[in-house]
Amino acid sequence: MRYEVITIFPELIESALQIGLVGKARETGLIQLECISPRRFTTGKHQSVDDAPYGGGSGMVMSALPLAAALDELAAQAAQAGRPRGHRVLLSPAGQPFDQAAARRLAQLPVLTLLAGRYEGIDDRVRSLVDEELSLGDFVLNGGEIAALAIIEATARLLPGVLGNQSSLDEESHAAGVLEYPQYTRPRNFRDLEVPAVLLSGDHAAIARYRRQQALVRTRERRPDLFERLKLTAADRALLDAYDAERAG
C-alpha cells in the first residue's frame, strides 16, 4: 500500500514511521510513503502557506493554492507511474469519526492520500478536492500530522505481512465490536493480585468462555455506546447473566 501525506512538517511523519512494525514494513516494501510539503508550491522568500482570513478573525488560514498544487502533483505522479490516484482524506475536527471499520475500509485501498492542515484551518474550497474528511475525535490538535500517523498505523497493521501474528487481529479491541479481554503474564502474583485461576487451568473451552465474558463485561461497563450496538447471542447473554449472578451473590 502506498501512503501520501501532504504536510508542512514532512520530517515529523518520516521520523515517526522509521521505527516499529511500520518501519519494518517500509524496509521490506510492504508499504511505501511519500511526504510532500505545500511549501514547494509557494512563491516568496518565506514560502508562506497561510494568510489572514476574509471577514477577519483570529489566527491564519491555510491557502488553497499550495494545497491544491500538492494534490495535483501527486495525481500527475500517479498518472505517469500508471497507478490510481490516491483516495484523498482531509484530516479535520469536522470530519466523520475514524474508527476500526474505517481503518478496515481504508486498508483495502492501493493508495491513500492524507492532507494534514495547520493553523486555524484550511480554505474551505479545498474540501471540494478531497474524497472524504475524517476526525480522530472531539478535540482539537495543532495540526493533522498526529491524525495522519494514527490512520497510517491503524491501516498498515491490517495489511498482510505487517504483523507477525496476523490472527491476533481478530481478538483485539474493536475488531469484533467489543473491547479486548484482560491479559496477564508472569509473575502469577503481583502485589497480592493473582492471575485468574481459569487462565491457569489448561481448559481451552473454559478460557474462551471467560475471555468472551470479560470482553462483554468490559464493553458494557466502559463503552456502553458500543455495547448497545452489539447483537448478543444466547450464549453471550448467558455469560453476562452468570457474571451478574456471581457479583450479586
C-alpha positions, 0 to 999 in steps of 0.5 A: 500500500502506498501512503501520501501525506501532504504536510508542512512538517514532512520530517515529523511523519518520516521520523515517526514511521522509521521505527516499529512494525511500520518501519519494518514494513517500509524496509521490506516494501510492504508499504511505501510513503511519500511526504510532500510539503505545500511549501514547494508550491509557494512563491516568496522568500518565506514560502508562506502557506497561510494568510489572514482570513476574509471577514477577519478573525483570529489566527491564519488560514491555510491557502488553497493554492499550495494545497491544491498544487500538492494534490495535483502533483501527486495525481500527475505522479500517479498518472505517469507511474500508471497507478490510481490516484490516491483516495484523498482524506482531509484530516479535520475536527469536522470530519466523520469519526475514524474508527476500526471499520474505517481503518478496515475500509481504508486498508483495502485501498492501493493508495491513500492520500492524507492532507494534514492542515495547520493553523486555524484551518484550511480554505474551505474550497479545498474540501471540494478536492478531497474524497472524504474528511475524517476526525480522530475525535472531539478535540482539537490538535495543532495540526493533522500530522498526529491524525495522519500517523494514527490512520497510517498505523491503524491501516498498515497493521491490517495489511498482510505481512505487517504483523507477525501474528496476523490472527491476533487481529481478530481478538483485539479491541474493536475488531469484533465490536467489543473491547479486548479481554484482560491479559496477564503474564508472569509473575502469577502474583503481583502485589497480592493480585493473582492471575485468574485461576481459569487462565491457569487451568489448561481448559481451552473451552473454559478460557474462551468462555471467560475471555468472551465474558470479560470482553462483554463485561468490559464493553458494557461497563466502559463503552456502553455506546458500543455495547448497545450496538452489539447483537448478543447471542444466547450464549453471550447473554448467558455469560453476562447473566452468570457474571451478574449472578456471581457479583450479586451473590 
